[in-house]
Amino acid sequence: MSNRRDFLRTGAALAGAAGALGLFPAAIRRALAIEPDRRSGTLRDVEHIVVLMQENRSFDHYFGGLAGVRGFGDRFPIPVPASPEHERRSVWSQYNDSTDGGPRTVLPFRLDTRAAFEAMRIASTPHTWSNAQQAWDDGRMGFWPAAKKNHSMAYYAEADLPFQYALARAFTVCDAYHCSFTGGTNVNRLFLWTGTNDGAGRGHGPAMGNTYNKLTGGDPAGAYTWTTYPERLERAGIRWRISPSLSSPYSL
């Protein structure tokens, strides 16, 4: 059975190995050169699973311009209902949050890091439960600039994120990617580490915001008590570890 790795190698051979593989970053070229250890040809061959979670970046913000995904080229974008103040439009056309006399609507716009590298680190947008619900608009997605500022419509192109685009082309990319909770950082981290924010309130939840940011030397009053994935791995006799960032004490 052919797999993604075989397909890439075959394509490289047909197109000229040096030229085709040269499109990938060196790290991916080295990874593709490693022969997989197929002892059984099943999931039993998998020894390690690495989970990396970033934050504050939506799928369209990174990959809206990637060919073949449901991004800015979507032929059937969500229609935003008309109102007495607003005419009918698609979700890609959002009303300007600014009152400085600029354009009435804001379309997706590129953050060109080649022209201005500081665009790689734009200001954060509001991301709490209340403003996320406003932007979501019961699924109509009609108020992103109003709830999360105009730069919530910004995105990066392949020229800005060549490594991420190479990964997306070399491996599987999921264009229906969404956060677990339309809110802040900590709640989505809880979903990553535990699978829930304790919506039923059985373990001092539900978690709704960025609480318990610091270790205080003991369990604070009302600390969350539900079981985490590392605890489940421990009980199953499966080894695990955390690899923190060298530049930050937080393991995001």
N, C-alpha and C positions, 0 to 999 in steps of 0.2 A: 504494500500500500504506500502510495506517495504521500509525503508530508510537506509542510511549508519549507523546511530546510532543503529537501530534495528539489522542490520546485525552483527555489532561488538558485541553487547550484546549476540546474539544467538550463535555466534562463541565462545564467552567466556564461555558460559554455557556448550557447547558441549566439549570444551577442558579443562574445569576446570577453573572457574571464577578467582580464585586467581592467578593462573599461567598465564592465557592469558592476563588479564587486567594488571598484573604486568609488562608486557613488555612495557607499556606506561608510560611516565613520570607522576608524581603525579598531575600536573596541568591538563593533559588530562583526567586522571582517575576521577578527581573531576568534570570536564566538562561533561563527559559521564554519571555521576551519577545524573545529574540534569535532571528532567523531563521537556521536552519542553512544553511551554505554547501554546497549540494548541486550541485556542478559535474558530477560523474559519477554520483552516486547509488551509489557503491561505497566500499569501504574506502580507496580512493585519496584520498578527501576528508579522511581523518583526518590532521591535521598533528601533533598532540601527544597523547601518552599520559601521564597523571599517575598515579603509583603512591604511595599513602599507606598506611603500615602502622603500626597502633597495637599495643599489647601488653597482656597480662594481662587481657584482656576476652574472654570467650567469647560466642558468639552469643546463648545464652539470657540471659546477664548483661545484654545490651543489649536484645534483641528477643524474649525469651521470651514477652512479653505482646502482641506484635504480631498483629493479626488476620490469618488466612490462612496463617500459617507453622506449621511443625511445632515448636511450642514447648510451653508449659505446657498448652495445650489439646489436645495430642496424644491421640487416642483410643486409640492402641496403644503406650503407653510400654513401655520395656524392663522385663521382669520380673526382679527380683533373686531368685536361688534361695534357698530356705530352708536353714537349717543348724541344728545342735542348739541354738545360742544365739539364732538369729534366725528369726522367722517369715517366710513369703513376703510380698513387698511389691513395689511398683513402684519404678522408679529415682527417682521424685520424693520418696520417703520414705526418708531416709538416717538412719543411727543417729548420735546425738549424740556428738560428740567430747569434750564437757565432762563433768567428774565433779562438778559443783557441785549436782547434784540437780535439774537442769532436765528438760525433756521428754525422753522416751526417743528420739524421732525428730525430725528437722529437715526441714521442708518448705520449698520455695522461699519466701523472704520478701523484701519490698520494702525497699530503702534509700530512705526518704522524705526527699529532699533539701529539700523544702519545709519540713519540720518541723525538720530538722537538716542544715544545708548541709555540715557536715564529713563527712557520709555520702558526698559526692561523691568523697572521697579516703580510702577505707578502707585498712586495712593490707594489705600484700601477702600472698599465700598462698604456701606452698612450691611451687616449680616447677622441680624437678630431675628427672632421669630416674627415680630410684628411687621418689620419692613419686608421680610421675605414673603409673608402672606399677602402684603399689598402688591408686590411685584407679580406674584403667582396669579392673583386675581381669579381665584376659583378655577384655575387651569387655563385661563385665556391669555396669560402672560402679557398683559396689556400695559403695565405701569413700571417698567424697569428703570428708566431714567428718573421718574418721579420718586421711586422708593430707594433706588440704589445709585443715583447719579448718572450723568451722561456717559462716563467712561465705563459703565457696565456694558456698553455696546462695543467696546474696543476688542480687538483680536490681534494675534500674531500670525505672520505668514511663515512659509517654510524658510525663507531667508533669515528670519529671526530665530527660529528654533530648528536648525538642521538636524541635530541629534534626535530630538523627539519625533520629527517627521520620519527619520530613517528607521527608528524603532517601530513606528506605526506601519510603515511599509514592509518591514521584515517580519513582523509578528501580527497577532490578532489585535484589532482595535475595535472597541465597542462604542458605536455612536449613540446608543441610548443610555449613556452614562449619566447618572444623577447622584447627588448626595443623598444620604439616608434620611437626613433631617434638614428641612429648610430653615436653618438657623446658624449658630456660631460654631466655632472650632470644637470645643470640648464635647459637645453632644455627638458630633459625627465621629470623634475619636472613640467615644464609648461604643458606638455601633461597630467600629472596626475591632475593638478589643473584646467586646462582649456580645454583640449582636442585638443590643436593645438599649433603650434609654429608660427602661422600667416604666413603661406607660401605665401599667396597672398599679404602680405605687407600692409594690411589695418589698422593695429594698431601699426605701427612703427616696425614691424617685417620684414623679418622672423628672429626669434631668432636662432642663429647658434652656440653660445658658452656660456661660463660662464660669462655673463655680468650681471650688476646690483646686485652684491653680497651683497651690504651694503645699509642700509637705511640712507639717507642723510638729513632727516628733511623736505624733500619736493620731488616733482616729478622731477627727473633729466631730462635734455633735451633728447627728444626722448624716454621717458619711454613707456613701452608697455601699450596699452589702451584697449585691447579686454576684453570681459567679462569672469570672472572666474566662476567656479562651485559654490563656496560659495556665490557669488553675485546672482546666479540663485536660490540657495536654499533660500536665504533671500527673494527674490521676491515671491517665492512660499509659504512663511510662514513656512519653514522647519528649525528647529534648527540645528546648527552645532557648532563644536568647534575644536580647534587644541590642541593636547597634545604633547608639545615639550619634547625632551630628557632632562633628568636631567643633563647630562654631556656635553651638547652642546646647544648653542643658536639657532641652525638651526633645523627646523622641517622637517627633511628628512624622 
